């Protein structure tokens, strides 16, 4: 019997290729998009969970300004925890994320990133294994380094790296191990690992004040994170460590990627649980859109097979047999759609990896979750997608169907109408939300930062104080002219610290520092609200003067510049520096965070980048000249550059990726919704075919027929505008709360979204109506 049902389904679908094409296309697009998004969500949710002890590892950090900014832990904390806290099984200290270093090998200089300083316990606490080398001794000495296979192949191809050396920032390191490959969903993207002890300088190894990184602790099974924090606080107090304005925090290692609170420098790779929620919802609604499209098309098709159902029921077919016959047709369509979806998934997966920077690869047989899901997917999808149409068809009355007096669908508030409104609502909400995300990105790109950043080429000098800034400046001026050069750390900052207002109030605040050249303010058109810029004609006083921003004045309650001297660390000692100027709150970092108090000092030997204003019409020629000058100076650093506006735009790469993905998925949702609209128009035309014929005989034109057939559509569209705009408003208002500087939710976004969808939907509906208007009225009325 099942074979007979499938044969009937095959014959019917073969005779109606248009119905098969639209239904298959809608379902396959929906399934492929859903599987694509869920593969991204699965990758995000499994970050760092592949480590055996990930559920017992916690990360310890400190915060200032009531949690506004997170800083590292003192170097002495980790060893003391091992010695004094019995609930601690192991401890690992790490640097602030992956550092950028200069590698010298084979008389060539290279810039590298992801250079991590860690304790040897990294190989016992985490599942980072060595392909070659001894995990216990690989980084037990200061001048040893473990490298990835990629790095080994780059510098010493042919498995010859072990025992060789690399010059790292001028220091010689012996290669003592090669990392085995590890999953891509790791918040540590390590290419180099060296001993944490390399960070110890100026006696910080025993310091309870200075933090060179973070501390990770492996807890005993019965030792909670809350207990550990209490014990750490007691330990800090016992060691008389300064704790003014500083609070200790701990977070579960598994939660760091999606829920981590780190907002300071050097945080490891991080994701966003908000975006996981957003894309999970998008995957769910797109799948529902595909099902709604299938149901609409199937119920529209039902009118064409009503007489067949009537004949079958008249000769004794039961309701169950009719349902199973329709389920057979659904199984064929779903199977074809599913196979097409797998093909689309393989085509779209590289695009997703390219946008997100991931390396997701679906292992259909190796992953224990993938194969069972796929095996169950076809029958479950067939059942869900066909349930309502099969139920509608089985309810046809035999005598009514044989008299052509039955229509597919229920009353005015039937499921079909609900699904159409749902399709329109979701499509409108997605379009409006995408426009708002795009608007926020444009806002970031066009916001007045308080200085001019166009046509500025930034050449990185690094954090080394041995780079001859003045020599580089002189040589570069021969290429671009002296007036087109300055030095600054934009868009980054040199450092941060907690500062006291006075000895009585002990008021503290996070403060950023910038070391700049004397012409910084004129060069970038940064206006001073009070005072004056640095006086280059008075070099003896230059290093004892600073300029602060207005936020600094407000936070510390300063009425005038002379109310406070700023402590500046210089050449191993703290120097009290006079405030000689106040600038407005120009944005030296990302617009996603607020402006903190800022201190700007003149320090030529601590400048991290040279800024060059160049003529973009001959960029290649200018770059060639600069690179030649750099090479002639024989600097122990590669020539690395970027345009300043691109550097600022990189701050919003996550939002840019979100906008790109949302645009693609919104486009797919619109396509699926329009396929559903075609189903609606097919249903409407079939339902009103006799009325269309009568009106055409009486002389009705295309316009009047269009109005007749689109009245219901306009009602659905009006309801969808109300619901879709409301959903988008609340979702995007919550999303925008995460930004310190953001756009307002103006009506134009929702009106534009409605206009875009109406134009696309109306075009789809118009095509079907045009076909109906061209039908011969005789063929529509011949059964009468």
MARTOR-205513 format. One line per 5 residues: number of its first residue (from 1); their letters; for each residue x, y, z of C-alpha. Coordinates in Angstrom, 1 decimal, m for minus. Example, Ala and Ser with C-alpha at 12.3 -4.5 7.8 and 13.67 -1.06 7.14 Angstrom:
residues 2
1	AS	12.3:m4.5:7.8 | 13.7:m1.1:7.1
***
This chain:
residues 784
1	XXXXX	0.0:0.0:0.0 | 2.8:2.4:0.9 | 4.4:1.7:m2.5 | 1.1:2.6:m4.1 | 0.9:5.9:m2.2
6	XXXXX	4.4:6.8:m3.3 | 3.6:5.9:m6.9 | 0.5:8.1:m6.9 | 2.5:10.9:m5.2 | 5.3:10.6:m7.9
11	XXXXX	2.8:10.7:m10.7 | 1.0:13.7:m9.4 | 4.2:15.7:m8.7 | 5.5:14.8:m12.2 | 2.4:16.2:m13.8
16	XXXXX	2.7:19.5:m11.7 | 6.4:20.5:m11.9 | 5.6:24.1:m11.0 | 4.1:23.1:m7.7 | 7.0:20.7:m7.0
21	XXXXX	9.6:23.3:m7.9 | 8.2:26.1:m5.6 | 7.6:23.7:m2.7 | 11.0:22.1:m3.0 | 12.7:25.4:m3.3
26	XXXXX	11.0:26.9:m0.3 | 11.6:23.9:1.9 | 15.2:23.4:0.8 | 16.1:27.1:1.4 | 14.5:27.0:4.8
31	XXXXX	16.2:23.8:5.8 | 19.6:24.8:4.5 | 19.5:28.2:6.2 | 18.3:26.7:9.5 | 21.1:24.0:9.4
36	XXXXX	23.7:26.7:8.4 | 22.7:28.9:11.4 | 22.5:26.0:13.8 | 26.0:24.9:12.8 | 27.3:28.4:13.7
41	XXXXX	25.3:28.4:17.0 | 26.7:24.9:17.9 | 30.2:26.1:17.3 | 29.7:29.1:19.5 | 28.1:27.2:22.3
46	XXXXX	30.9:24.5:22.4 | 33.8:27.0:22.8 | 36.3:25.7:25.3 | 34.1:22.8:26.4 | 36.4:20.3:24.7
51	XXXXX	38.9:20.7:27.6 | 38.5:17.7:30.0 | 38.5:19.9:33.2 | 36.7:22.9:31.7 | 33.9:22.8:34.2
56	XXXXX	36.3:23.1:37.1 | 38.5:25.9:35.8 | 37.9:29.5:36.8 | 39.5:32.7:35.7 | 40.4:35.3:38.3
61	XXXXX	40.7:39.0:37.5 | 40.4:42.4:39.2 | 38.2:45.3:38.4 | 38.3:49.0:39.0 | 35.6:51.7:38.9
66	XXXXX	33.0:49.3:40.2 | 33.5:46.8:37.5 | 33.8:49.3:34.6 | 37.1:47.9:33.6 | 39.0:44.7:34.3
71	XXXXX	42.7:44.4:34.9 | 45.1:41.6:35.6 | 46.0:39.8:38.8 | 49.2:40.2:40.8 | 52.0:37.8:39.8
76	XXXXX	52.3:36.5:43.4 | 48.6:35.4:43.5 | 48.9:32.1:41.6 | 51.9:30.5:43.6 | 50.3:31.7:46.9
81	XXXXX	47.0:30.0:46.0 | 48.8:26.7:45.5 | 50.6:27.0:48.8 | 47.8:28.3:51.0 | 44.5:27.0:49.6
86	XXXXX	43.9:23.3:49.8 | 40.9:23.5:47.5 | 43.1:24.5:44.6 | 44.3:21.6:42.5 | 46.4:23.6:40.0
91	XXXXX	47.1:27.2:38.9 | 48.1:28.7:35.5 | 49.1:32.3:34.9 | 48.8:33.8:31.4 | 49.7:37.1:29.8
96	XXXXX	47.1:39.5:28.5 | 46.0:37.5:25.5 | 48.3:36.9:22.5 | 51.1:39.5:22.2 | 52.5:40.9:18.9
101	XXXXX	56.2:40.2:18.6 | 59.0:40.6:16.1 | 60.6:37.3:15.0 | 64.1:37.3:13.5 | 65.2:34.1:11.7
106	XXXXX	67.4:33.4:8.6 | 68.4:37.1:8.6 | 64.8:38.0:7.9 | 62.4:39.9:10.2 | 58.7:39.0:10.6
111	XXXXX	55.8:40.3:12.5 | 53.9:37.6:14.5 | 50.9:37.5:16.8 | 49.3:35.1:19.3 | 52.5:34.9:21.3
116	XXXXX	51.4:33.7:24.8 | 53.3:33.7:28.1 | 52.0:30.9:30.3 | 53.0:28.7:33.2 | 54.0:25.1:32.3
121	XXXXX	50.7:23.9:33.9 | 48.9:24.9:30.7 | 49.6:21.4:29.4 | 48.1:19.7:32.5 | 45.1:22.0:33.2
126	XXXXX	44.0:22.3:29.5 | 44.0:19.9:26.6 | 46.8:21.6:24.7 | 49.1:18.7:23.7 | 52.5:18.6:22.2
131	XXXXX	53.0:16.8:18.9 | 56.7:16.8:19.6 | 58.4:17.6:22.9 | 58.1:17.0:26.6 | 55.1:18.8:28.2
136	XXXXX	56.7:18.9:31.6 | 59.9:20.6:30.6 | 59.1:22.4:27.3 | 58.6:25.8:28.8 | 60.3:25.2:32.2
141	XXXXX	63.1:27.6:31.3 | 62.8:31.3:30.4 | 64.3:31.2:26.9 | 62.4:28.3:25.5 | 59.3:28.4:23.3
146	XXXXX	56.6:26.0:22.0 | 55.3:26.7:18.5 | 52.4:25.6:16.3 | 53.0:23.3:13.3 | 52.1:26.2:11.1
151	XXXXX	54.9:28.3:12.5 | 57.3:25.3:12.4 | 56.6:24.8:8.7 | 57.0:28.5:8.0 | 60.5:28.9:9.6
156	XXXXX	61.9:25.4:9.6 | 60.1:23.2:7.0 | 60.5:19.5:6.9 | 60.2:18.7:10.7 | 63.5:20.4:11.4
161	XXXXX	62.3:23.0:14.0 | 63.1:21.2:17.2 | 66.2:22.5:18.9 | 66.5:25.5:16.5 | 66.2:29.1:17.7
166	XXXXX	64.1:32.1:17.1 | 64.9:35.7:18.0 | 61.8:37.1:19.7 | 62.0:40.9:20.2 | 65.8:40.5:20.3
171	XXXXX	65.9:37.7:22.8 | 67.0:34.2:21.7 | 64.5:31.4:22.3 | 65.1:27.7:21.8 | 62.2:25.7:20.2
176	XXXXX	61.5:22.9:22.6 | 58.1:21.7:21.4 | 55.5:21.7:18.6 | 51.8:22.0:19.4 | 49.4:19.4:18.3
181	XXXXX	46.4:20.7:16.4 | 43.5:21.6:18.6 | 39.8:22.5:17.8 | 39.1:25.9:16.3 | 36.5:26.7:18.9
186	XXXXX	39.1:27.7:21.4 | 39.3:31.1:23.0 | 43.1:30.7:23.0 | 44.4:30.9:19.5 | 48.0:30.0:20.3
191	XXXXX	50.9:30.0:17.8 | 53.7:30.5:20.4 | 53.9:29.6:24.1 | 56.8:30.8:26.3 | 57.3:30.7:30.1
196	XXXXX	55.3:33.2:32.1 | 58.5:34.0:34.0 | 59.7:36.0:30.9 | 57.2:38.7:32.1 | 59.0:39.1:35.4
201	XXXXX	60.8:42.4:35.6 | 61.5:44.9:38.3 | 60.8:42.4:41.0 | 57.2:41.7:40.0 | 57.5:38.0:40.6
206	XXXXX	56.7:38.5:44.3 | 54.5:41.6:43.7 | 50.9:41.9:45.1 | 50.4:45.1:43.2 | 51.6:44.6:39.6
211	XXXXX	49.6:42.3:37.3 | 51.2:41.0:34.1 | 48.2:38.9:33.1 | 45.4:36.7:34.5 | 45.3:33.7:36.9
216	XXXXX	43.4:30.5:36.1 | 42.7:28.0:38.9 | 41.6:24.3:38.7 | 39.3:23.7:41.7 | 38.7:20.5:43.6
221	XXXXX	35.3:18.9:43.0 | 33.8:20.1:46.3 | 35.5:23.6:46.3 | 33.2:26.3:44.9 | 34.1:29.5:43.1
226	XXXXX	32.4:31.5:45.9 | 34.5:29.9:48.6 | 37.6:30.5:46.5 | 36.9:34.2:46.2 | 36.5:34.5:49.9
231	XXXXX	39.8:32.8:50.5 | 41.5:34.9:47.9 | 40.2:38.1:49.5 | 41.6:37.0:52.9 | 44.9:36.1:51.3
236	XXXXX	45.2:39.5:49.7 | 44.4:41.3:53.0 | 46.9:39.1:54.8 | 49.6:40.1:52.4 | 48.7:43.8:52.9
241	XXXXX	48.2:44.2:49.1 | 46.7:47.6:48.2 | 43.1:47.1:47.4 | 41.8:50.7:47.1 | 39.1:50.7:44.4
246	XXXXX	40.0:47.2:43.3 | 37.8:44.1:43.5 | 38.5:40.5:42.8 | 36.3:38.5:40.4 | 36.1:34.9:39.2
251	XXXXX	34.3:33.4:36.1 | 33.9:29.9:34.9 | 36.3:29.1:32.1 | 33.4:27.6:30.0 | 31.5:30.9:30.3
256	XXXXX	34.3:33.2:29.3 | 33.8:33.2:25.5 | 30.1:34.1:25.6 | 29.5:35.6:29.0 | 32.9:37.0:30.0
261	XXXXX	32.9:40.4:31.7 | 36.4:41.4:30.6 | 36.4:44.8:29.0 | 40.0:45.7:29.4 | 43.0:45.2:27.2
266	XXXXX	44.3:41.8:26.2 | 41.0:39.9:26.7 | 41.0:36.6:24.8 | 38.8:36.0:21.8 | 35.2:36.5:22.8
271	XXXXX	31.8:36.0:21.4 | 28.4:37.2:22.3 | 25.5:35.2:23.8 | 23.2:37.9:22.4 | 24.2:37.1:18.9
276	XXXXX	23.7:33.4:19.6 | 20.1:34.1:20.7 | 19.5:36.3:17.7 | 20.6:33.8:15.2 | 18.9:30.9:17.0
281	XXXXX	15.6:32.8:16.7 | 16.3:33.6:13.1 | 16.9:29.9:12.4 | 13.7:28.9:14.1 | 11.5:31.5:12.3
286	XXXXX	13.0:30.8:8.9 | 12.2:27.1:9.4 | 8.7:28.1:10.4 | 8.5:30.4:7.3 | 9.4:27.4:5.1
291	XXXXX	6.8:25.2:6.8 | 4.2:28.0:6.5 | 5.0:28.3:2.8 | 4.7:24.5:2.3 | 1.3:24.5:4.1
296	XXXXX	0.0:27.4:2.1 | 1.0:25.9:m1.2 | m0.4:22.5:m0.2 | m3.8:23.8:0.9 | m3.9:25.8:m2.4
301	XXXXX	m3.2:22.6:m4.3 | m5.9:20.8:m2.3 | m8.7:22.4:m4.4 | m7.2:20.7:m7.5 | m7.3:17.2:m6.0
306	XXXXX	m10.7:17.7:m4.3 | m12.6:15.7:m6.9 | m10.0:12.9:m6.7 | m10.4:12.7:m2.9 | m14.2:12.7:m3.4
311	XXXXX	m14.0:9.7:m5.8 | m11.7:7.8:m3.5 | m13.9:8.4:m0.5 | m17.0:7.5:m2.6 | m15.6:4.1:m3.4
316	XXXXX	m14.8:3.4:0.3 | m11.4:5.1:1.1 | m11.2:6.0:4.8 | m10.0:9.3:6.2 | m6.8:7.5:7.4
321	XXXXX	m6.1:6.3:3.9 | m6.5:9.8:2.4 | m4.1:11.2:5.0 | m1.5:8.5:4.3 | m1.8:9.2:0.6
326	XXXXX	m1.0:12.9:1.2 | 1.8:12.0:3.7 | 3.4:9.9:0.9 | 3.4:13.0:m1.3 | 4.9:15.1:1.5
331	XXXXX	7.6:12.5:2.1 | 8.7:12.7:m1.5 | 8.8:16.5:m1.4 | 10.6:16.6:1.9 | 13.2:14.0:0.9
336	XXXXX	14.0:15.9:m2.3 | 14.1:19.2:m0.3 | 16.3:17.7:2.3 | 18.8:16.4:m0.2 | 18.8:19.8:m2.0
341	XXXXX	19.3:21.5:1.4 | 22.4:19.4:2.1 | 23.8:20.5:m1.3 | 23.0:24.1:m0.5 | 24.6:23.7:2.9
346	XXXXX	27.9:22.6:1.4 | 27.8:25.6:m0.9 | 26.9:28.1:1.7 | 29.2:26.9:4.5 | 32.4:28.4:3.0
351	XXXXX	30.6:31.7:2.8 | 29.6:31.5:6.5 | 33.2:30.6:7.4 | 34.5:33.5:5.4 | 32.2:36.0:7.0
356	XXXXX	32.7:34.8:10.6 | 36.3:33.8:10.4 | 35.5:30.3:11.6 | 36.4:26.9:10.2 | 33.2:25.0:10.7
361	XXXXX	33.1:21.6:9.0 | 30.1:19.3:9.3 | 31.2:15.8:10.1 | 28.2:13.8:9.1 | 29.5:10.5:10.4
366	XXXXX	32.1:11.5:13.1 | 29.8:13.8:15.1 | 27.4:11.7:17.3 | 24.7:14.4:17.0 | 24.7:15.0:13.3
371	XXXXX	23.7:11.6:11.8 | 20.8:10.8:14.2 | 19.4:14.3:13.7 | 19.6:13.9:9.9 | 18.1:10.4:10.0
376	XXXXX	15.1:11.6:12.1 | 14.8:14.9:10.2 | 13.0:13.6:7.1 | 10.1:11.7:8.7 | 9.6:14.4:11.4
381	XXXXX	9.7:17.2:8.8 | 7.4:15.3:6.5 | 4.9:14.8:9.3 | 5.0:18.4:10.6 | 4.9:20.0:7.2
386	XXXXX	2.0:17.8:5.9 | m0.1:17.5:9.0 | m2.5:20.4:8.4 | m2.9:20.0:4.6 | m3.5:16.2:5.1
391	XXXXX	m6.1:17.0:7.8 | m7.9:19.5:5.5 | m8.0:17.2:2.6 | m9.3:14.3:4.6 | m12.2:16.4:5.8
396	XXXXX	m13.5:16.9:2.3 | m17.1:15.7:1.9 | m17.4:13.3:m1.0 | m20.8:14.7:m2.4 | m19.6:18.3:m2.1
401	XXXXX	m16.3:17.7:m3.7 | m17.9:15.9:m6.7 | m20.2:18.9:m7.1 | m17.1:21.3:m6.9 | m18.5:23.0:m3.8
406	XXXXX	m15.5:22.7:m1.5 | m12.6:25.1:m0.9 | m9.4:24.3:0.9 | m9.0:26.2:4.2 | m11.2:27.1:7.1
411	XXXXX	m13.0:30.3:7.9 | m11.8:33.9:7.9 | m9.4:33.2:10.8 | m8.1:29.9:9.6 | m4.6:28.6:10.1
416	XXXXX	m3.7:29.6:6.5 | m4.4:33.3:7.2 | m2.5:33.1:10.5 | 0.5:31.6:8.6 | 0.4:34.3:6.0
421	XXXXX	0.4:37.1:8.6 | 3.2:35.3:10.4 | 5.3:35.2:7.2 | 4.7:38.9:6.6 | 5.4:39.8:10.2
426	XXXXX	8.7:38.0:10.4 | 9.9:39.3:7.1 | 9.1:42.9:8.1 | 10.8:42.5:11.5 | 13.9:41.1:9.8
431	XXXXX	14.1:43.8:7.2 | 13.6:46.6:9.8 | 16.1:45.1:12.2 | 18.7:44.8:9.4 | 18.2:48.4:8.5
436	XXXXX	18.7:49.4:12.1 | 21.9:47.4:12.4 | 23.1:49.0:9.2 | 22.2:52.4:10.5 | 24.2:51.8:13.7
441	XXXXX	27.2:50.9:11.6 | 26.9:54.0:9.5 | 26.5:56.0:12.7 | 29.9:54.6:13.9 | 31.6:55.3:10.6
446	XXXXX	30.3:58.9:10.3 | 30.4:60.0:13.9 | 32.6:63.0:14.6 | 35.4:61.6:16.8 | 36.7:65.1:17.6
451	XXXXX	39.7:64.8:15.3 | 40.5:64.3:11.6 | 41.5:60.7:10.7 | 41.1:60.7:6.9 | 44.1:60.0:4.7
456	XXXXX	46.2:59.1:7.7 | 48.6:56.1:7.3 | 49.6:54.6:10.6 | 53.0:52.9:10.8 | 53.4:50.7:13.8
461	XXXXX	56.5:51.1:16.0 | 55.5:48.6:18.7 | 56.1:48.9:22.4 | 59.9:48.8:22.2 | 61.6:51.9:23.5
466	XXXXX	64.7:51.2:21.4 | 63.0:52.3:18.1 | 64.7:55.6:17.0 | 61.5:57.7:16.6 | 63.3:60.9:15.6
471	XXXXX	65.4:59.2:13.0 | 62.3:57.5:11.5 | 60.5:60.8:11.5 | 63.3:62.5:9.6 | 63.6:59.8:7.0
476	XXXXX	59.8:59.7:6.4 | 59.6:63.5:6.1 | 61.8:63.2:3.0 | 59.0:61.2:1.4 | 55.8:63.0:2.7
481	XXXXX	57.1:66.3:4.1 | 57.7:67.3:7.7 | 54.3:68.9:8.2 | 52.6:65.6:7.4 | 54.1:63.6:10.3
486	XXXXX	53.3:63.2:14.0 | 53.4:60.4:16.6 | 50.6:59.0:18.6 | 49.1:55.7:19.9 | 45.7:56.3:18.2
491	XXXXX	43.4:54.5:18.3 | 44.9:52.6:21.2 | 46.3:53.8:24.6 | 49.6:53.3:26.3 | 48.4:52.2:29.7
496	XXXXX	46.0:52.7:32.6 | 46.1:53.2:36.3 | 44.1:54.1:39.4 | 44.8:57.5:40.6 | 44.2:59.3:43.9
501	XXXXX	42.6:62.8:44.0 | 44.2:63.6:47.3 | 45.3:61.9:50.5 | 42.1:62.7:52.4 | 39.3:61.7:50.0
506	XXXXX	41.3:58.9:48.3 | 39.0:59.2:45.3 | 40.1:56.8:42.6 | 39.3:56.5:38.9 | 40.5:54.6:35.9
511	XXXXX	42.8:56.8:33.8 | 44.2:56.3:30.4 | 47.5:57.6:29.1 | 48.6:58.7:25.6 | 52.2:59.5:24.7
516	XXXXX	52.3:61.9:21.7 | 54.6:64.2:19.7 | 54.4:67.9:20.3 | 52.4:68.7:17.1 | 49.7:66.1:17.8
521	XXXXX	46.9:68.7:18.5 | 47.5:70.8:15.3 | 48.0:67.7:13.2 | 44.7:66.0:14.1 | 42.8:69.3:14.6
526	XXXXX	42.1:68.5:18.2 | 40.8:71.7:19.9 | 41.9:72.7:23.4 | 39.1:74.0:25.5 | 41.5:75.5:28.1
531	XXXXX	45.2:76.3:28.2 | 47.8:75.6:25.5 | 49.6:72.8:23.7 | 53.1:71.5:24.5 | 55.8:74.1:24.1
536	XXXXX	58.6:72.6:22.0 | 60.7:75.7:22.6 | 61.0:74.8:26.3 | 62.3:71.2:26.2 | 63.3:71.2:29.9
541	XXXXX	59.7:71.6:30.9 | 58.1:69.4:28.3 | 58.4:66.1:30.3 | 56.8:67.8:33.4 | 53.6:68.9:31.7
546	XXXXX	50.5:67.1:30.6 | 47.2:67.8:28.9 | 44.0:66.1:30.2 | 40.5:65.7:28.7 | 37.3:67.2:30.2
551	XXXXX	36.3:63.9:31.6 | 39.4:63.9:33.8 | 38.4:67.4:35.1 | 34.8:66.3:35.8 | 35.7:62.9:37.5
556	XXXXX	38.2:64.5:39.9 | 36.1:67.6:40.4 | 38.8:70.0:39.3 | 37.7:73.7:38.9 | 40.9:74.8:37.1
561	XXXXX	44.0:73.3:35.6 | 46.2:74.3:38.6 | 44.1:72.4:41.2 | 46.1:69.1:40.8 | 49.4:67.8:39.6
566	XXXXX	49.4:64.5:37.7 | 51.8:61.7:38.7 | 53.6:60.4:35.6 | 56.0:57.4:35.6 | 59.2:58.4:33.9
571	XXXXX	62.6:56.6:33.8 | 61.9:54.6:36.9 | 60.4:57.3:39.0 | 57.2:59.2:39.5 | 57.2:62.8:38.4
576	XXXXX	54.5:65.3:39.4 | 53.4:67.0:36.1 | 51.6:70.2:35.7 | 48.3:70.3:33.7 | 48.7:73.0:31.0
581	XXXXX	45.7:72.2:28.8 | 42.3:70.6:28.6 | 40.8:69.1:25.5 | 37.3:68.2:24.7 | 36.3:64.5:25.0
586	XXXXX	37.5:63.4:21.6 | 37.1:59.6:21.1 | 40.5:58.0:21.2 | 39.0:54.4:21.2 | 35.9:52.6:20.3
591	XXXXX	32.5:54.2:20.4 | 31.1:51.1:22.0 | 32.6:52.3:25.3 | 32.5:55.5:27.2 | 35.3:58.0:27.4
596	XXXXX	37.5:57.6:30.4 | 39.7:60.3:32.0 | 42.7:60.8:29.7 | 46.2:62.1:30.3 | 48.3:63.1:27.3
601	XXXXX	52.0:63.4:27.7 | 54.9:64.3:25.4 | 57.2:61.3:25.3 | 59.1:60.8:22.0 | 60.9:57.7:23.2
606	XXXXX	57.6:56.0:24.1 | 55.6:56.8:20.9 | 54.1:53.6:19.5 | 53.1:54.7:15.9 | 53.9:57.3:13.3
611	XXXXX	51.0:59.0:11.6 | 51.5:60.1:8.0 | 49.0:62.2:6.0 | 49.5:61.1:2.5 | 48.0:61.8:m1.0
616	XXXXX	45.8:58.8:m1.7 | 46.1:59.4:m5.5 | 49.7:58.0:m5.4 | 49.5:55.7:m2.4 | 51.5:52.9:m4.0
621	XXXXX	54.4:55.3:m4.8 | 54.3:56.7:m1.3 | 54.3:53.3:0.3 | 57.2:52.2:m1.8 | 59.2:55.3:m0.7
626	XXXXX	58.4:54.7:3.0 | 59.2:51.0:2.8 | 62.6:51.8:1.2 | 63.4:54.4:3.8 | 62.5:51.8:6.6
631	XXXXX	64.7:49.2:5.0 | 67.7:51.6:4.7 | 67.5:52.2:8.5 | 68.1:48.5:9.3 | 65.4:48.5:12.0
636	XXXXX	64.8:45.2:13.9 | 61.1:45.4:13.1 | 59.1:44.7:9.9 | 57.4:47.6:8.1 | 53.7:47.3:9.2
641	XXXXX	51.1:49.9:8.4 | 47.3:50.5:8.1 | 45.0:53.4:7.3 | 43.7:55.0:10.5 | 40.0:55.0:9.5
646	XXXXX	40.3:51.2:8.7 | 41.8:50.6:12.2 | 38.8:52.4:13.7 | 36.3:50.5:11.5 | 37.9:47.2:12.8
651	XXXXX	36.4:48.0:16.2 | 33.0:47.3:14.7 | 33.9:44.1:12.8 | 31.5:42.1:14.9 | 28.6:44.4:14.1
656	XXXXX	29.6:44.4:10.5 | 29.5:40.6:10.4 | 26.2:40.6:12.1 | 24.8:43.1:9.5 | 26.2:40.9:6.7
661	XXXXX	24.8:37.7:8.0 | 21.4:39.3:8.9 | 21.2:40.8:5.4 | 21.8:37.3:3.8 | 19.3:35.6:6.1
666	XXXXX	16.7:38.4:5.7 | 17.0:38.0:1.9 | 16.4:34.3:2.2 | 13.4:34.9:4.5 | 11.9:37.3:1.9
671	XXXXX	12.4:34.7:m0.8 | 10.6:32.1:1.3 | 7.8:34.5:2.2 | 7.3:35.5:m1.4 | 7.0:31.8:m2.3
676	XXXXX	4.4:31.6:0.3 | 2.7:34.7:m1.2 | 2.7:32.9:m4.6 | 0.9:30.1:m2.8 | m1.6:32.6:m1.4
681	XXXXX	m2.2:34.1:m4.8 | m2.7:30.6:m6.3 | m5.2:29.8:m3.5 | m7.1:33.1:m4.1 | m7.3:32.7:m7.8
686	XXXXX	m8.6:29.1:m7.5 | m11.1:30.1:m4.9 | m12.4:33.1:m6.9 | m12.0:31.6:m10.4 | m15.7:31.6:m11.2
691	XXXXX	m16.1:35.2:m9.9 | m13.1:36.3:m12.0 | m14.7:34.7:m15.0 | m18.1:36.4:m14.4 | m16.4:39.8:m13.9
696	XXXXX	m14.4:39.5:m17.1 | m17.5:38.6:m19.1 | m19.1:41.8:m17.7 | m16.0:43.8:m18.8 | m13.9:44.1:m15.7
701	XXXXX	m10.4:45.3:m16.3 | m7.1:44.3:m14.7 | m7.2:47.1:m12.2 | m10.6:46.1:m10.7 | m9.6:42.4:m10.7
706	XXXXX	m6.3:43.3:m8.9 | m8.3:45.3:m6.3 | m10.7:42.4:m5.8 | m8.0:39.8:m5.3 | m5.5:42.0:m3.2
711	XXXXX	m7.9:43.2:m0.5 | m7.2:40.4:1.8 | m3.5:40.8:1.1 | m3.6:44.5:2.1 | m5.3:43.6:5.4
716	XXXXX	m2.7:40.9:6.1 | 0.0:43.4:5.3 | m1.4:46.1:7.6 | m1.5:43.6:10.5 | 2.0:42.5:9.8
721	XXXXX	3.3:46.1:9.8 | 1.9:46.5:13.3 | 3.3:43.3:14.7 | 6.6:43.3:12.8 | 7.5:46.8:13.7
726	XXXXX	6.7:46.2:17.4 | 8.9:43.1:17.5 | 11.7:44.8:15.7 | 11.5:47.9:18.0 | 11.8:45.9:21.2
731	XXXXX	14.5:43.6:20.0 | 16.6:46.4:18.5 | 16.1:48.6:21.5 | 17.6:45.9:23.7 | 20.5:45.4:21.2
736	XXXXX	21.3:49.1:21.1 | 21.5:49.3:24.9 | 24.9:47.6:24.5 | 26.4:50.7:22.9 | 27.4:53.8:24.7
741	XXXXX	26.8:55.8:21.6 | 23.8:54.8:19.4 | 21.2:55.9:17.0 | 17.6:56.6:17.9 | 14.9:54.2:16.7
746	XXXXX	13.3:56.6:14.2 | 10.1:55.7:12.3 | 12.0:55.8:9.0 | 13.6:52.4:9.7 | 10.2:50.7:10.1
751	XXXXX	8.5:52.7:7.2 | 11.5:51.8:4.9 | 11.3:48.1:6.0 | 7.6:48.0:5.2 | 8.1:49.8:1.9
756	XXXXX	10.8:47.3:0.8 | 8.8:44.3:1.7 | 5.6:45.7:0.2 | 7.4:46.4:m3.1 | 8.8:42.8:m3.3
761	XXXXX	5.6:41.2:m2.1 | 3.4:43.2:m4.5 | 5.6:42.3:m7.4 | 5.3:38.6:m6.6 | 1.5:38.9:m6.2
766	XXXXX	1.2:41.0:m9.4 | 2.9:38.3:m11.5 | 0.2:35.7:m10.4 | m2.6:38.2:m10.8 | m1.4:39.0:m14.3
771	XXXXX	m1.6:35.4:m15.2 | m5.2:35.2:m13.8 | m6.2:38.3:m15.8 | m5.1:36.7:m19.0 | m7.2:33.6:m18.5
776	XXXXX	m10.1:32.9:m20.9 | m13.4:33.5:m19.0 | m14.9:30.6:m21.0 | m12.4:28.2:m19.5 | m13.2:29.5:m16.0
781	XXXX	m17.0:29.1:m16.5 | m17.3:26.0:m18.7 | m18.2:23.8:m15.7 | m21.2:25.9:m15.0
***
